[in-house]
Amino acid sequence: MTYDEVRHFADSWGLIVMVAMFLLFIAWPFRKGARRHHDEAANMIFKEDDNGRS
């Protein structure tokens, strides 16, 4: 592959793939059922330690 072929691919399909991945990464936290995981992660610091310390 020459530089021009790689550049043409990156300008067309590469941009489309990057935009699709960006939209997927933005939408991922808002999927159905994700709230439970986010709430658990947000409240993790308030749980007691399992090693005996409070």
ROFISE-984110 format. One record per residue: z, x negated, y of N, C-alpha, C in turn. Coordinates in steps of 0.2 Angstrom, whole numbers, plus 2048, in hexadecimal, padded with zeros to 3 digits. Layout:
// residues N
ZXYZXYZXY ...
END
This chain:
// residues 54
8007FC7FA8008008008007FC806 7FC7FE80B7FC7FA8118017FD816 8027F981B8077FC821804802823 7FE8038257FB8098277FD80F823 7FC80E81C7FD814818804816818 80981181881081281881281681E 80F81382481181682A80E81E82A 80881F82880682682880A82A824 80C82881E81182C81981882D81D 81A82882082182982482082E82A 81A82E82D819832833818839831 81683B82B81584182981A844824 81A84281E81E844818826842819 82683C81C82D83981D83183D822 82D83F82783184382C83384A82A 82E84D82683085382383685381E 83684D81A83C84C81584284B819 84284781E84884682284B84C826 84685082884885782C84B85B826 84885C82084B86081B85285E819 85385781885985581685E85681C 85D85582286185782886385E828 85F86282786086A82686586B820 86486881B86886981586F866816 87086081987685E81B87A862820 87686582487A86982987C870826 87887382187987981E87E878818 87F87281688487281088B874811 88E87281689587581789687C818 89088081A89188781B88F88B815 88E88880F88C88C809891890807 88F89580389489A8008998967FC 89F8977FC8A48947F88A788E7FB 8A588B8008A78858038AD885807 8AF88B8098B588C80D8BB88A809 8BC88B8038C28897FF8C38827FF 8BD87E7FE8BE8777FE8BF874805 8BD87780A8BE8748118C5876812 8C887C8118CF87E8128D487980E 8D28788088D68738048D686C807 8D186A8098D086380C8D4863813 8D48688168D786881D8DF86981C 8E186C8178E886D8168EB867811 8E786380F8EA85E80A8EF85980D 8EF8588138F48538168FB857817 8FB85D816902861816905862810 90286080A90586180490A85B803 90F85C7FE9138577FD9108527F8 91384C7F99118467F49138487ED 90F8457E89118467E19168417DF 91783B7E391B8367E09228367E2 92583C7E492C83D7E692E83D7ED 92983A7F192B83A7F89298407FC 92C84380192B84980492784780B 
END
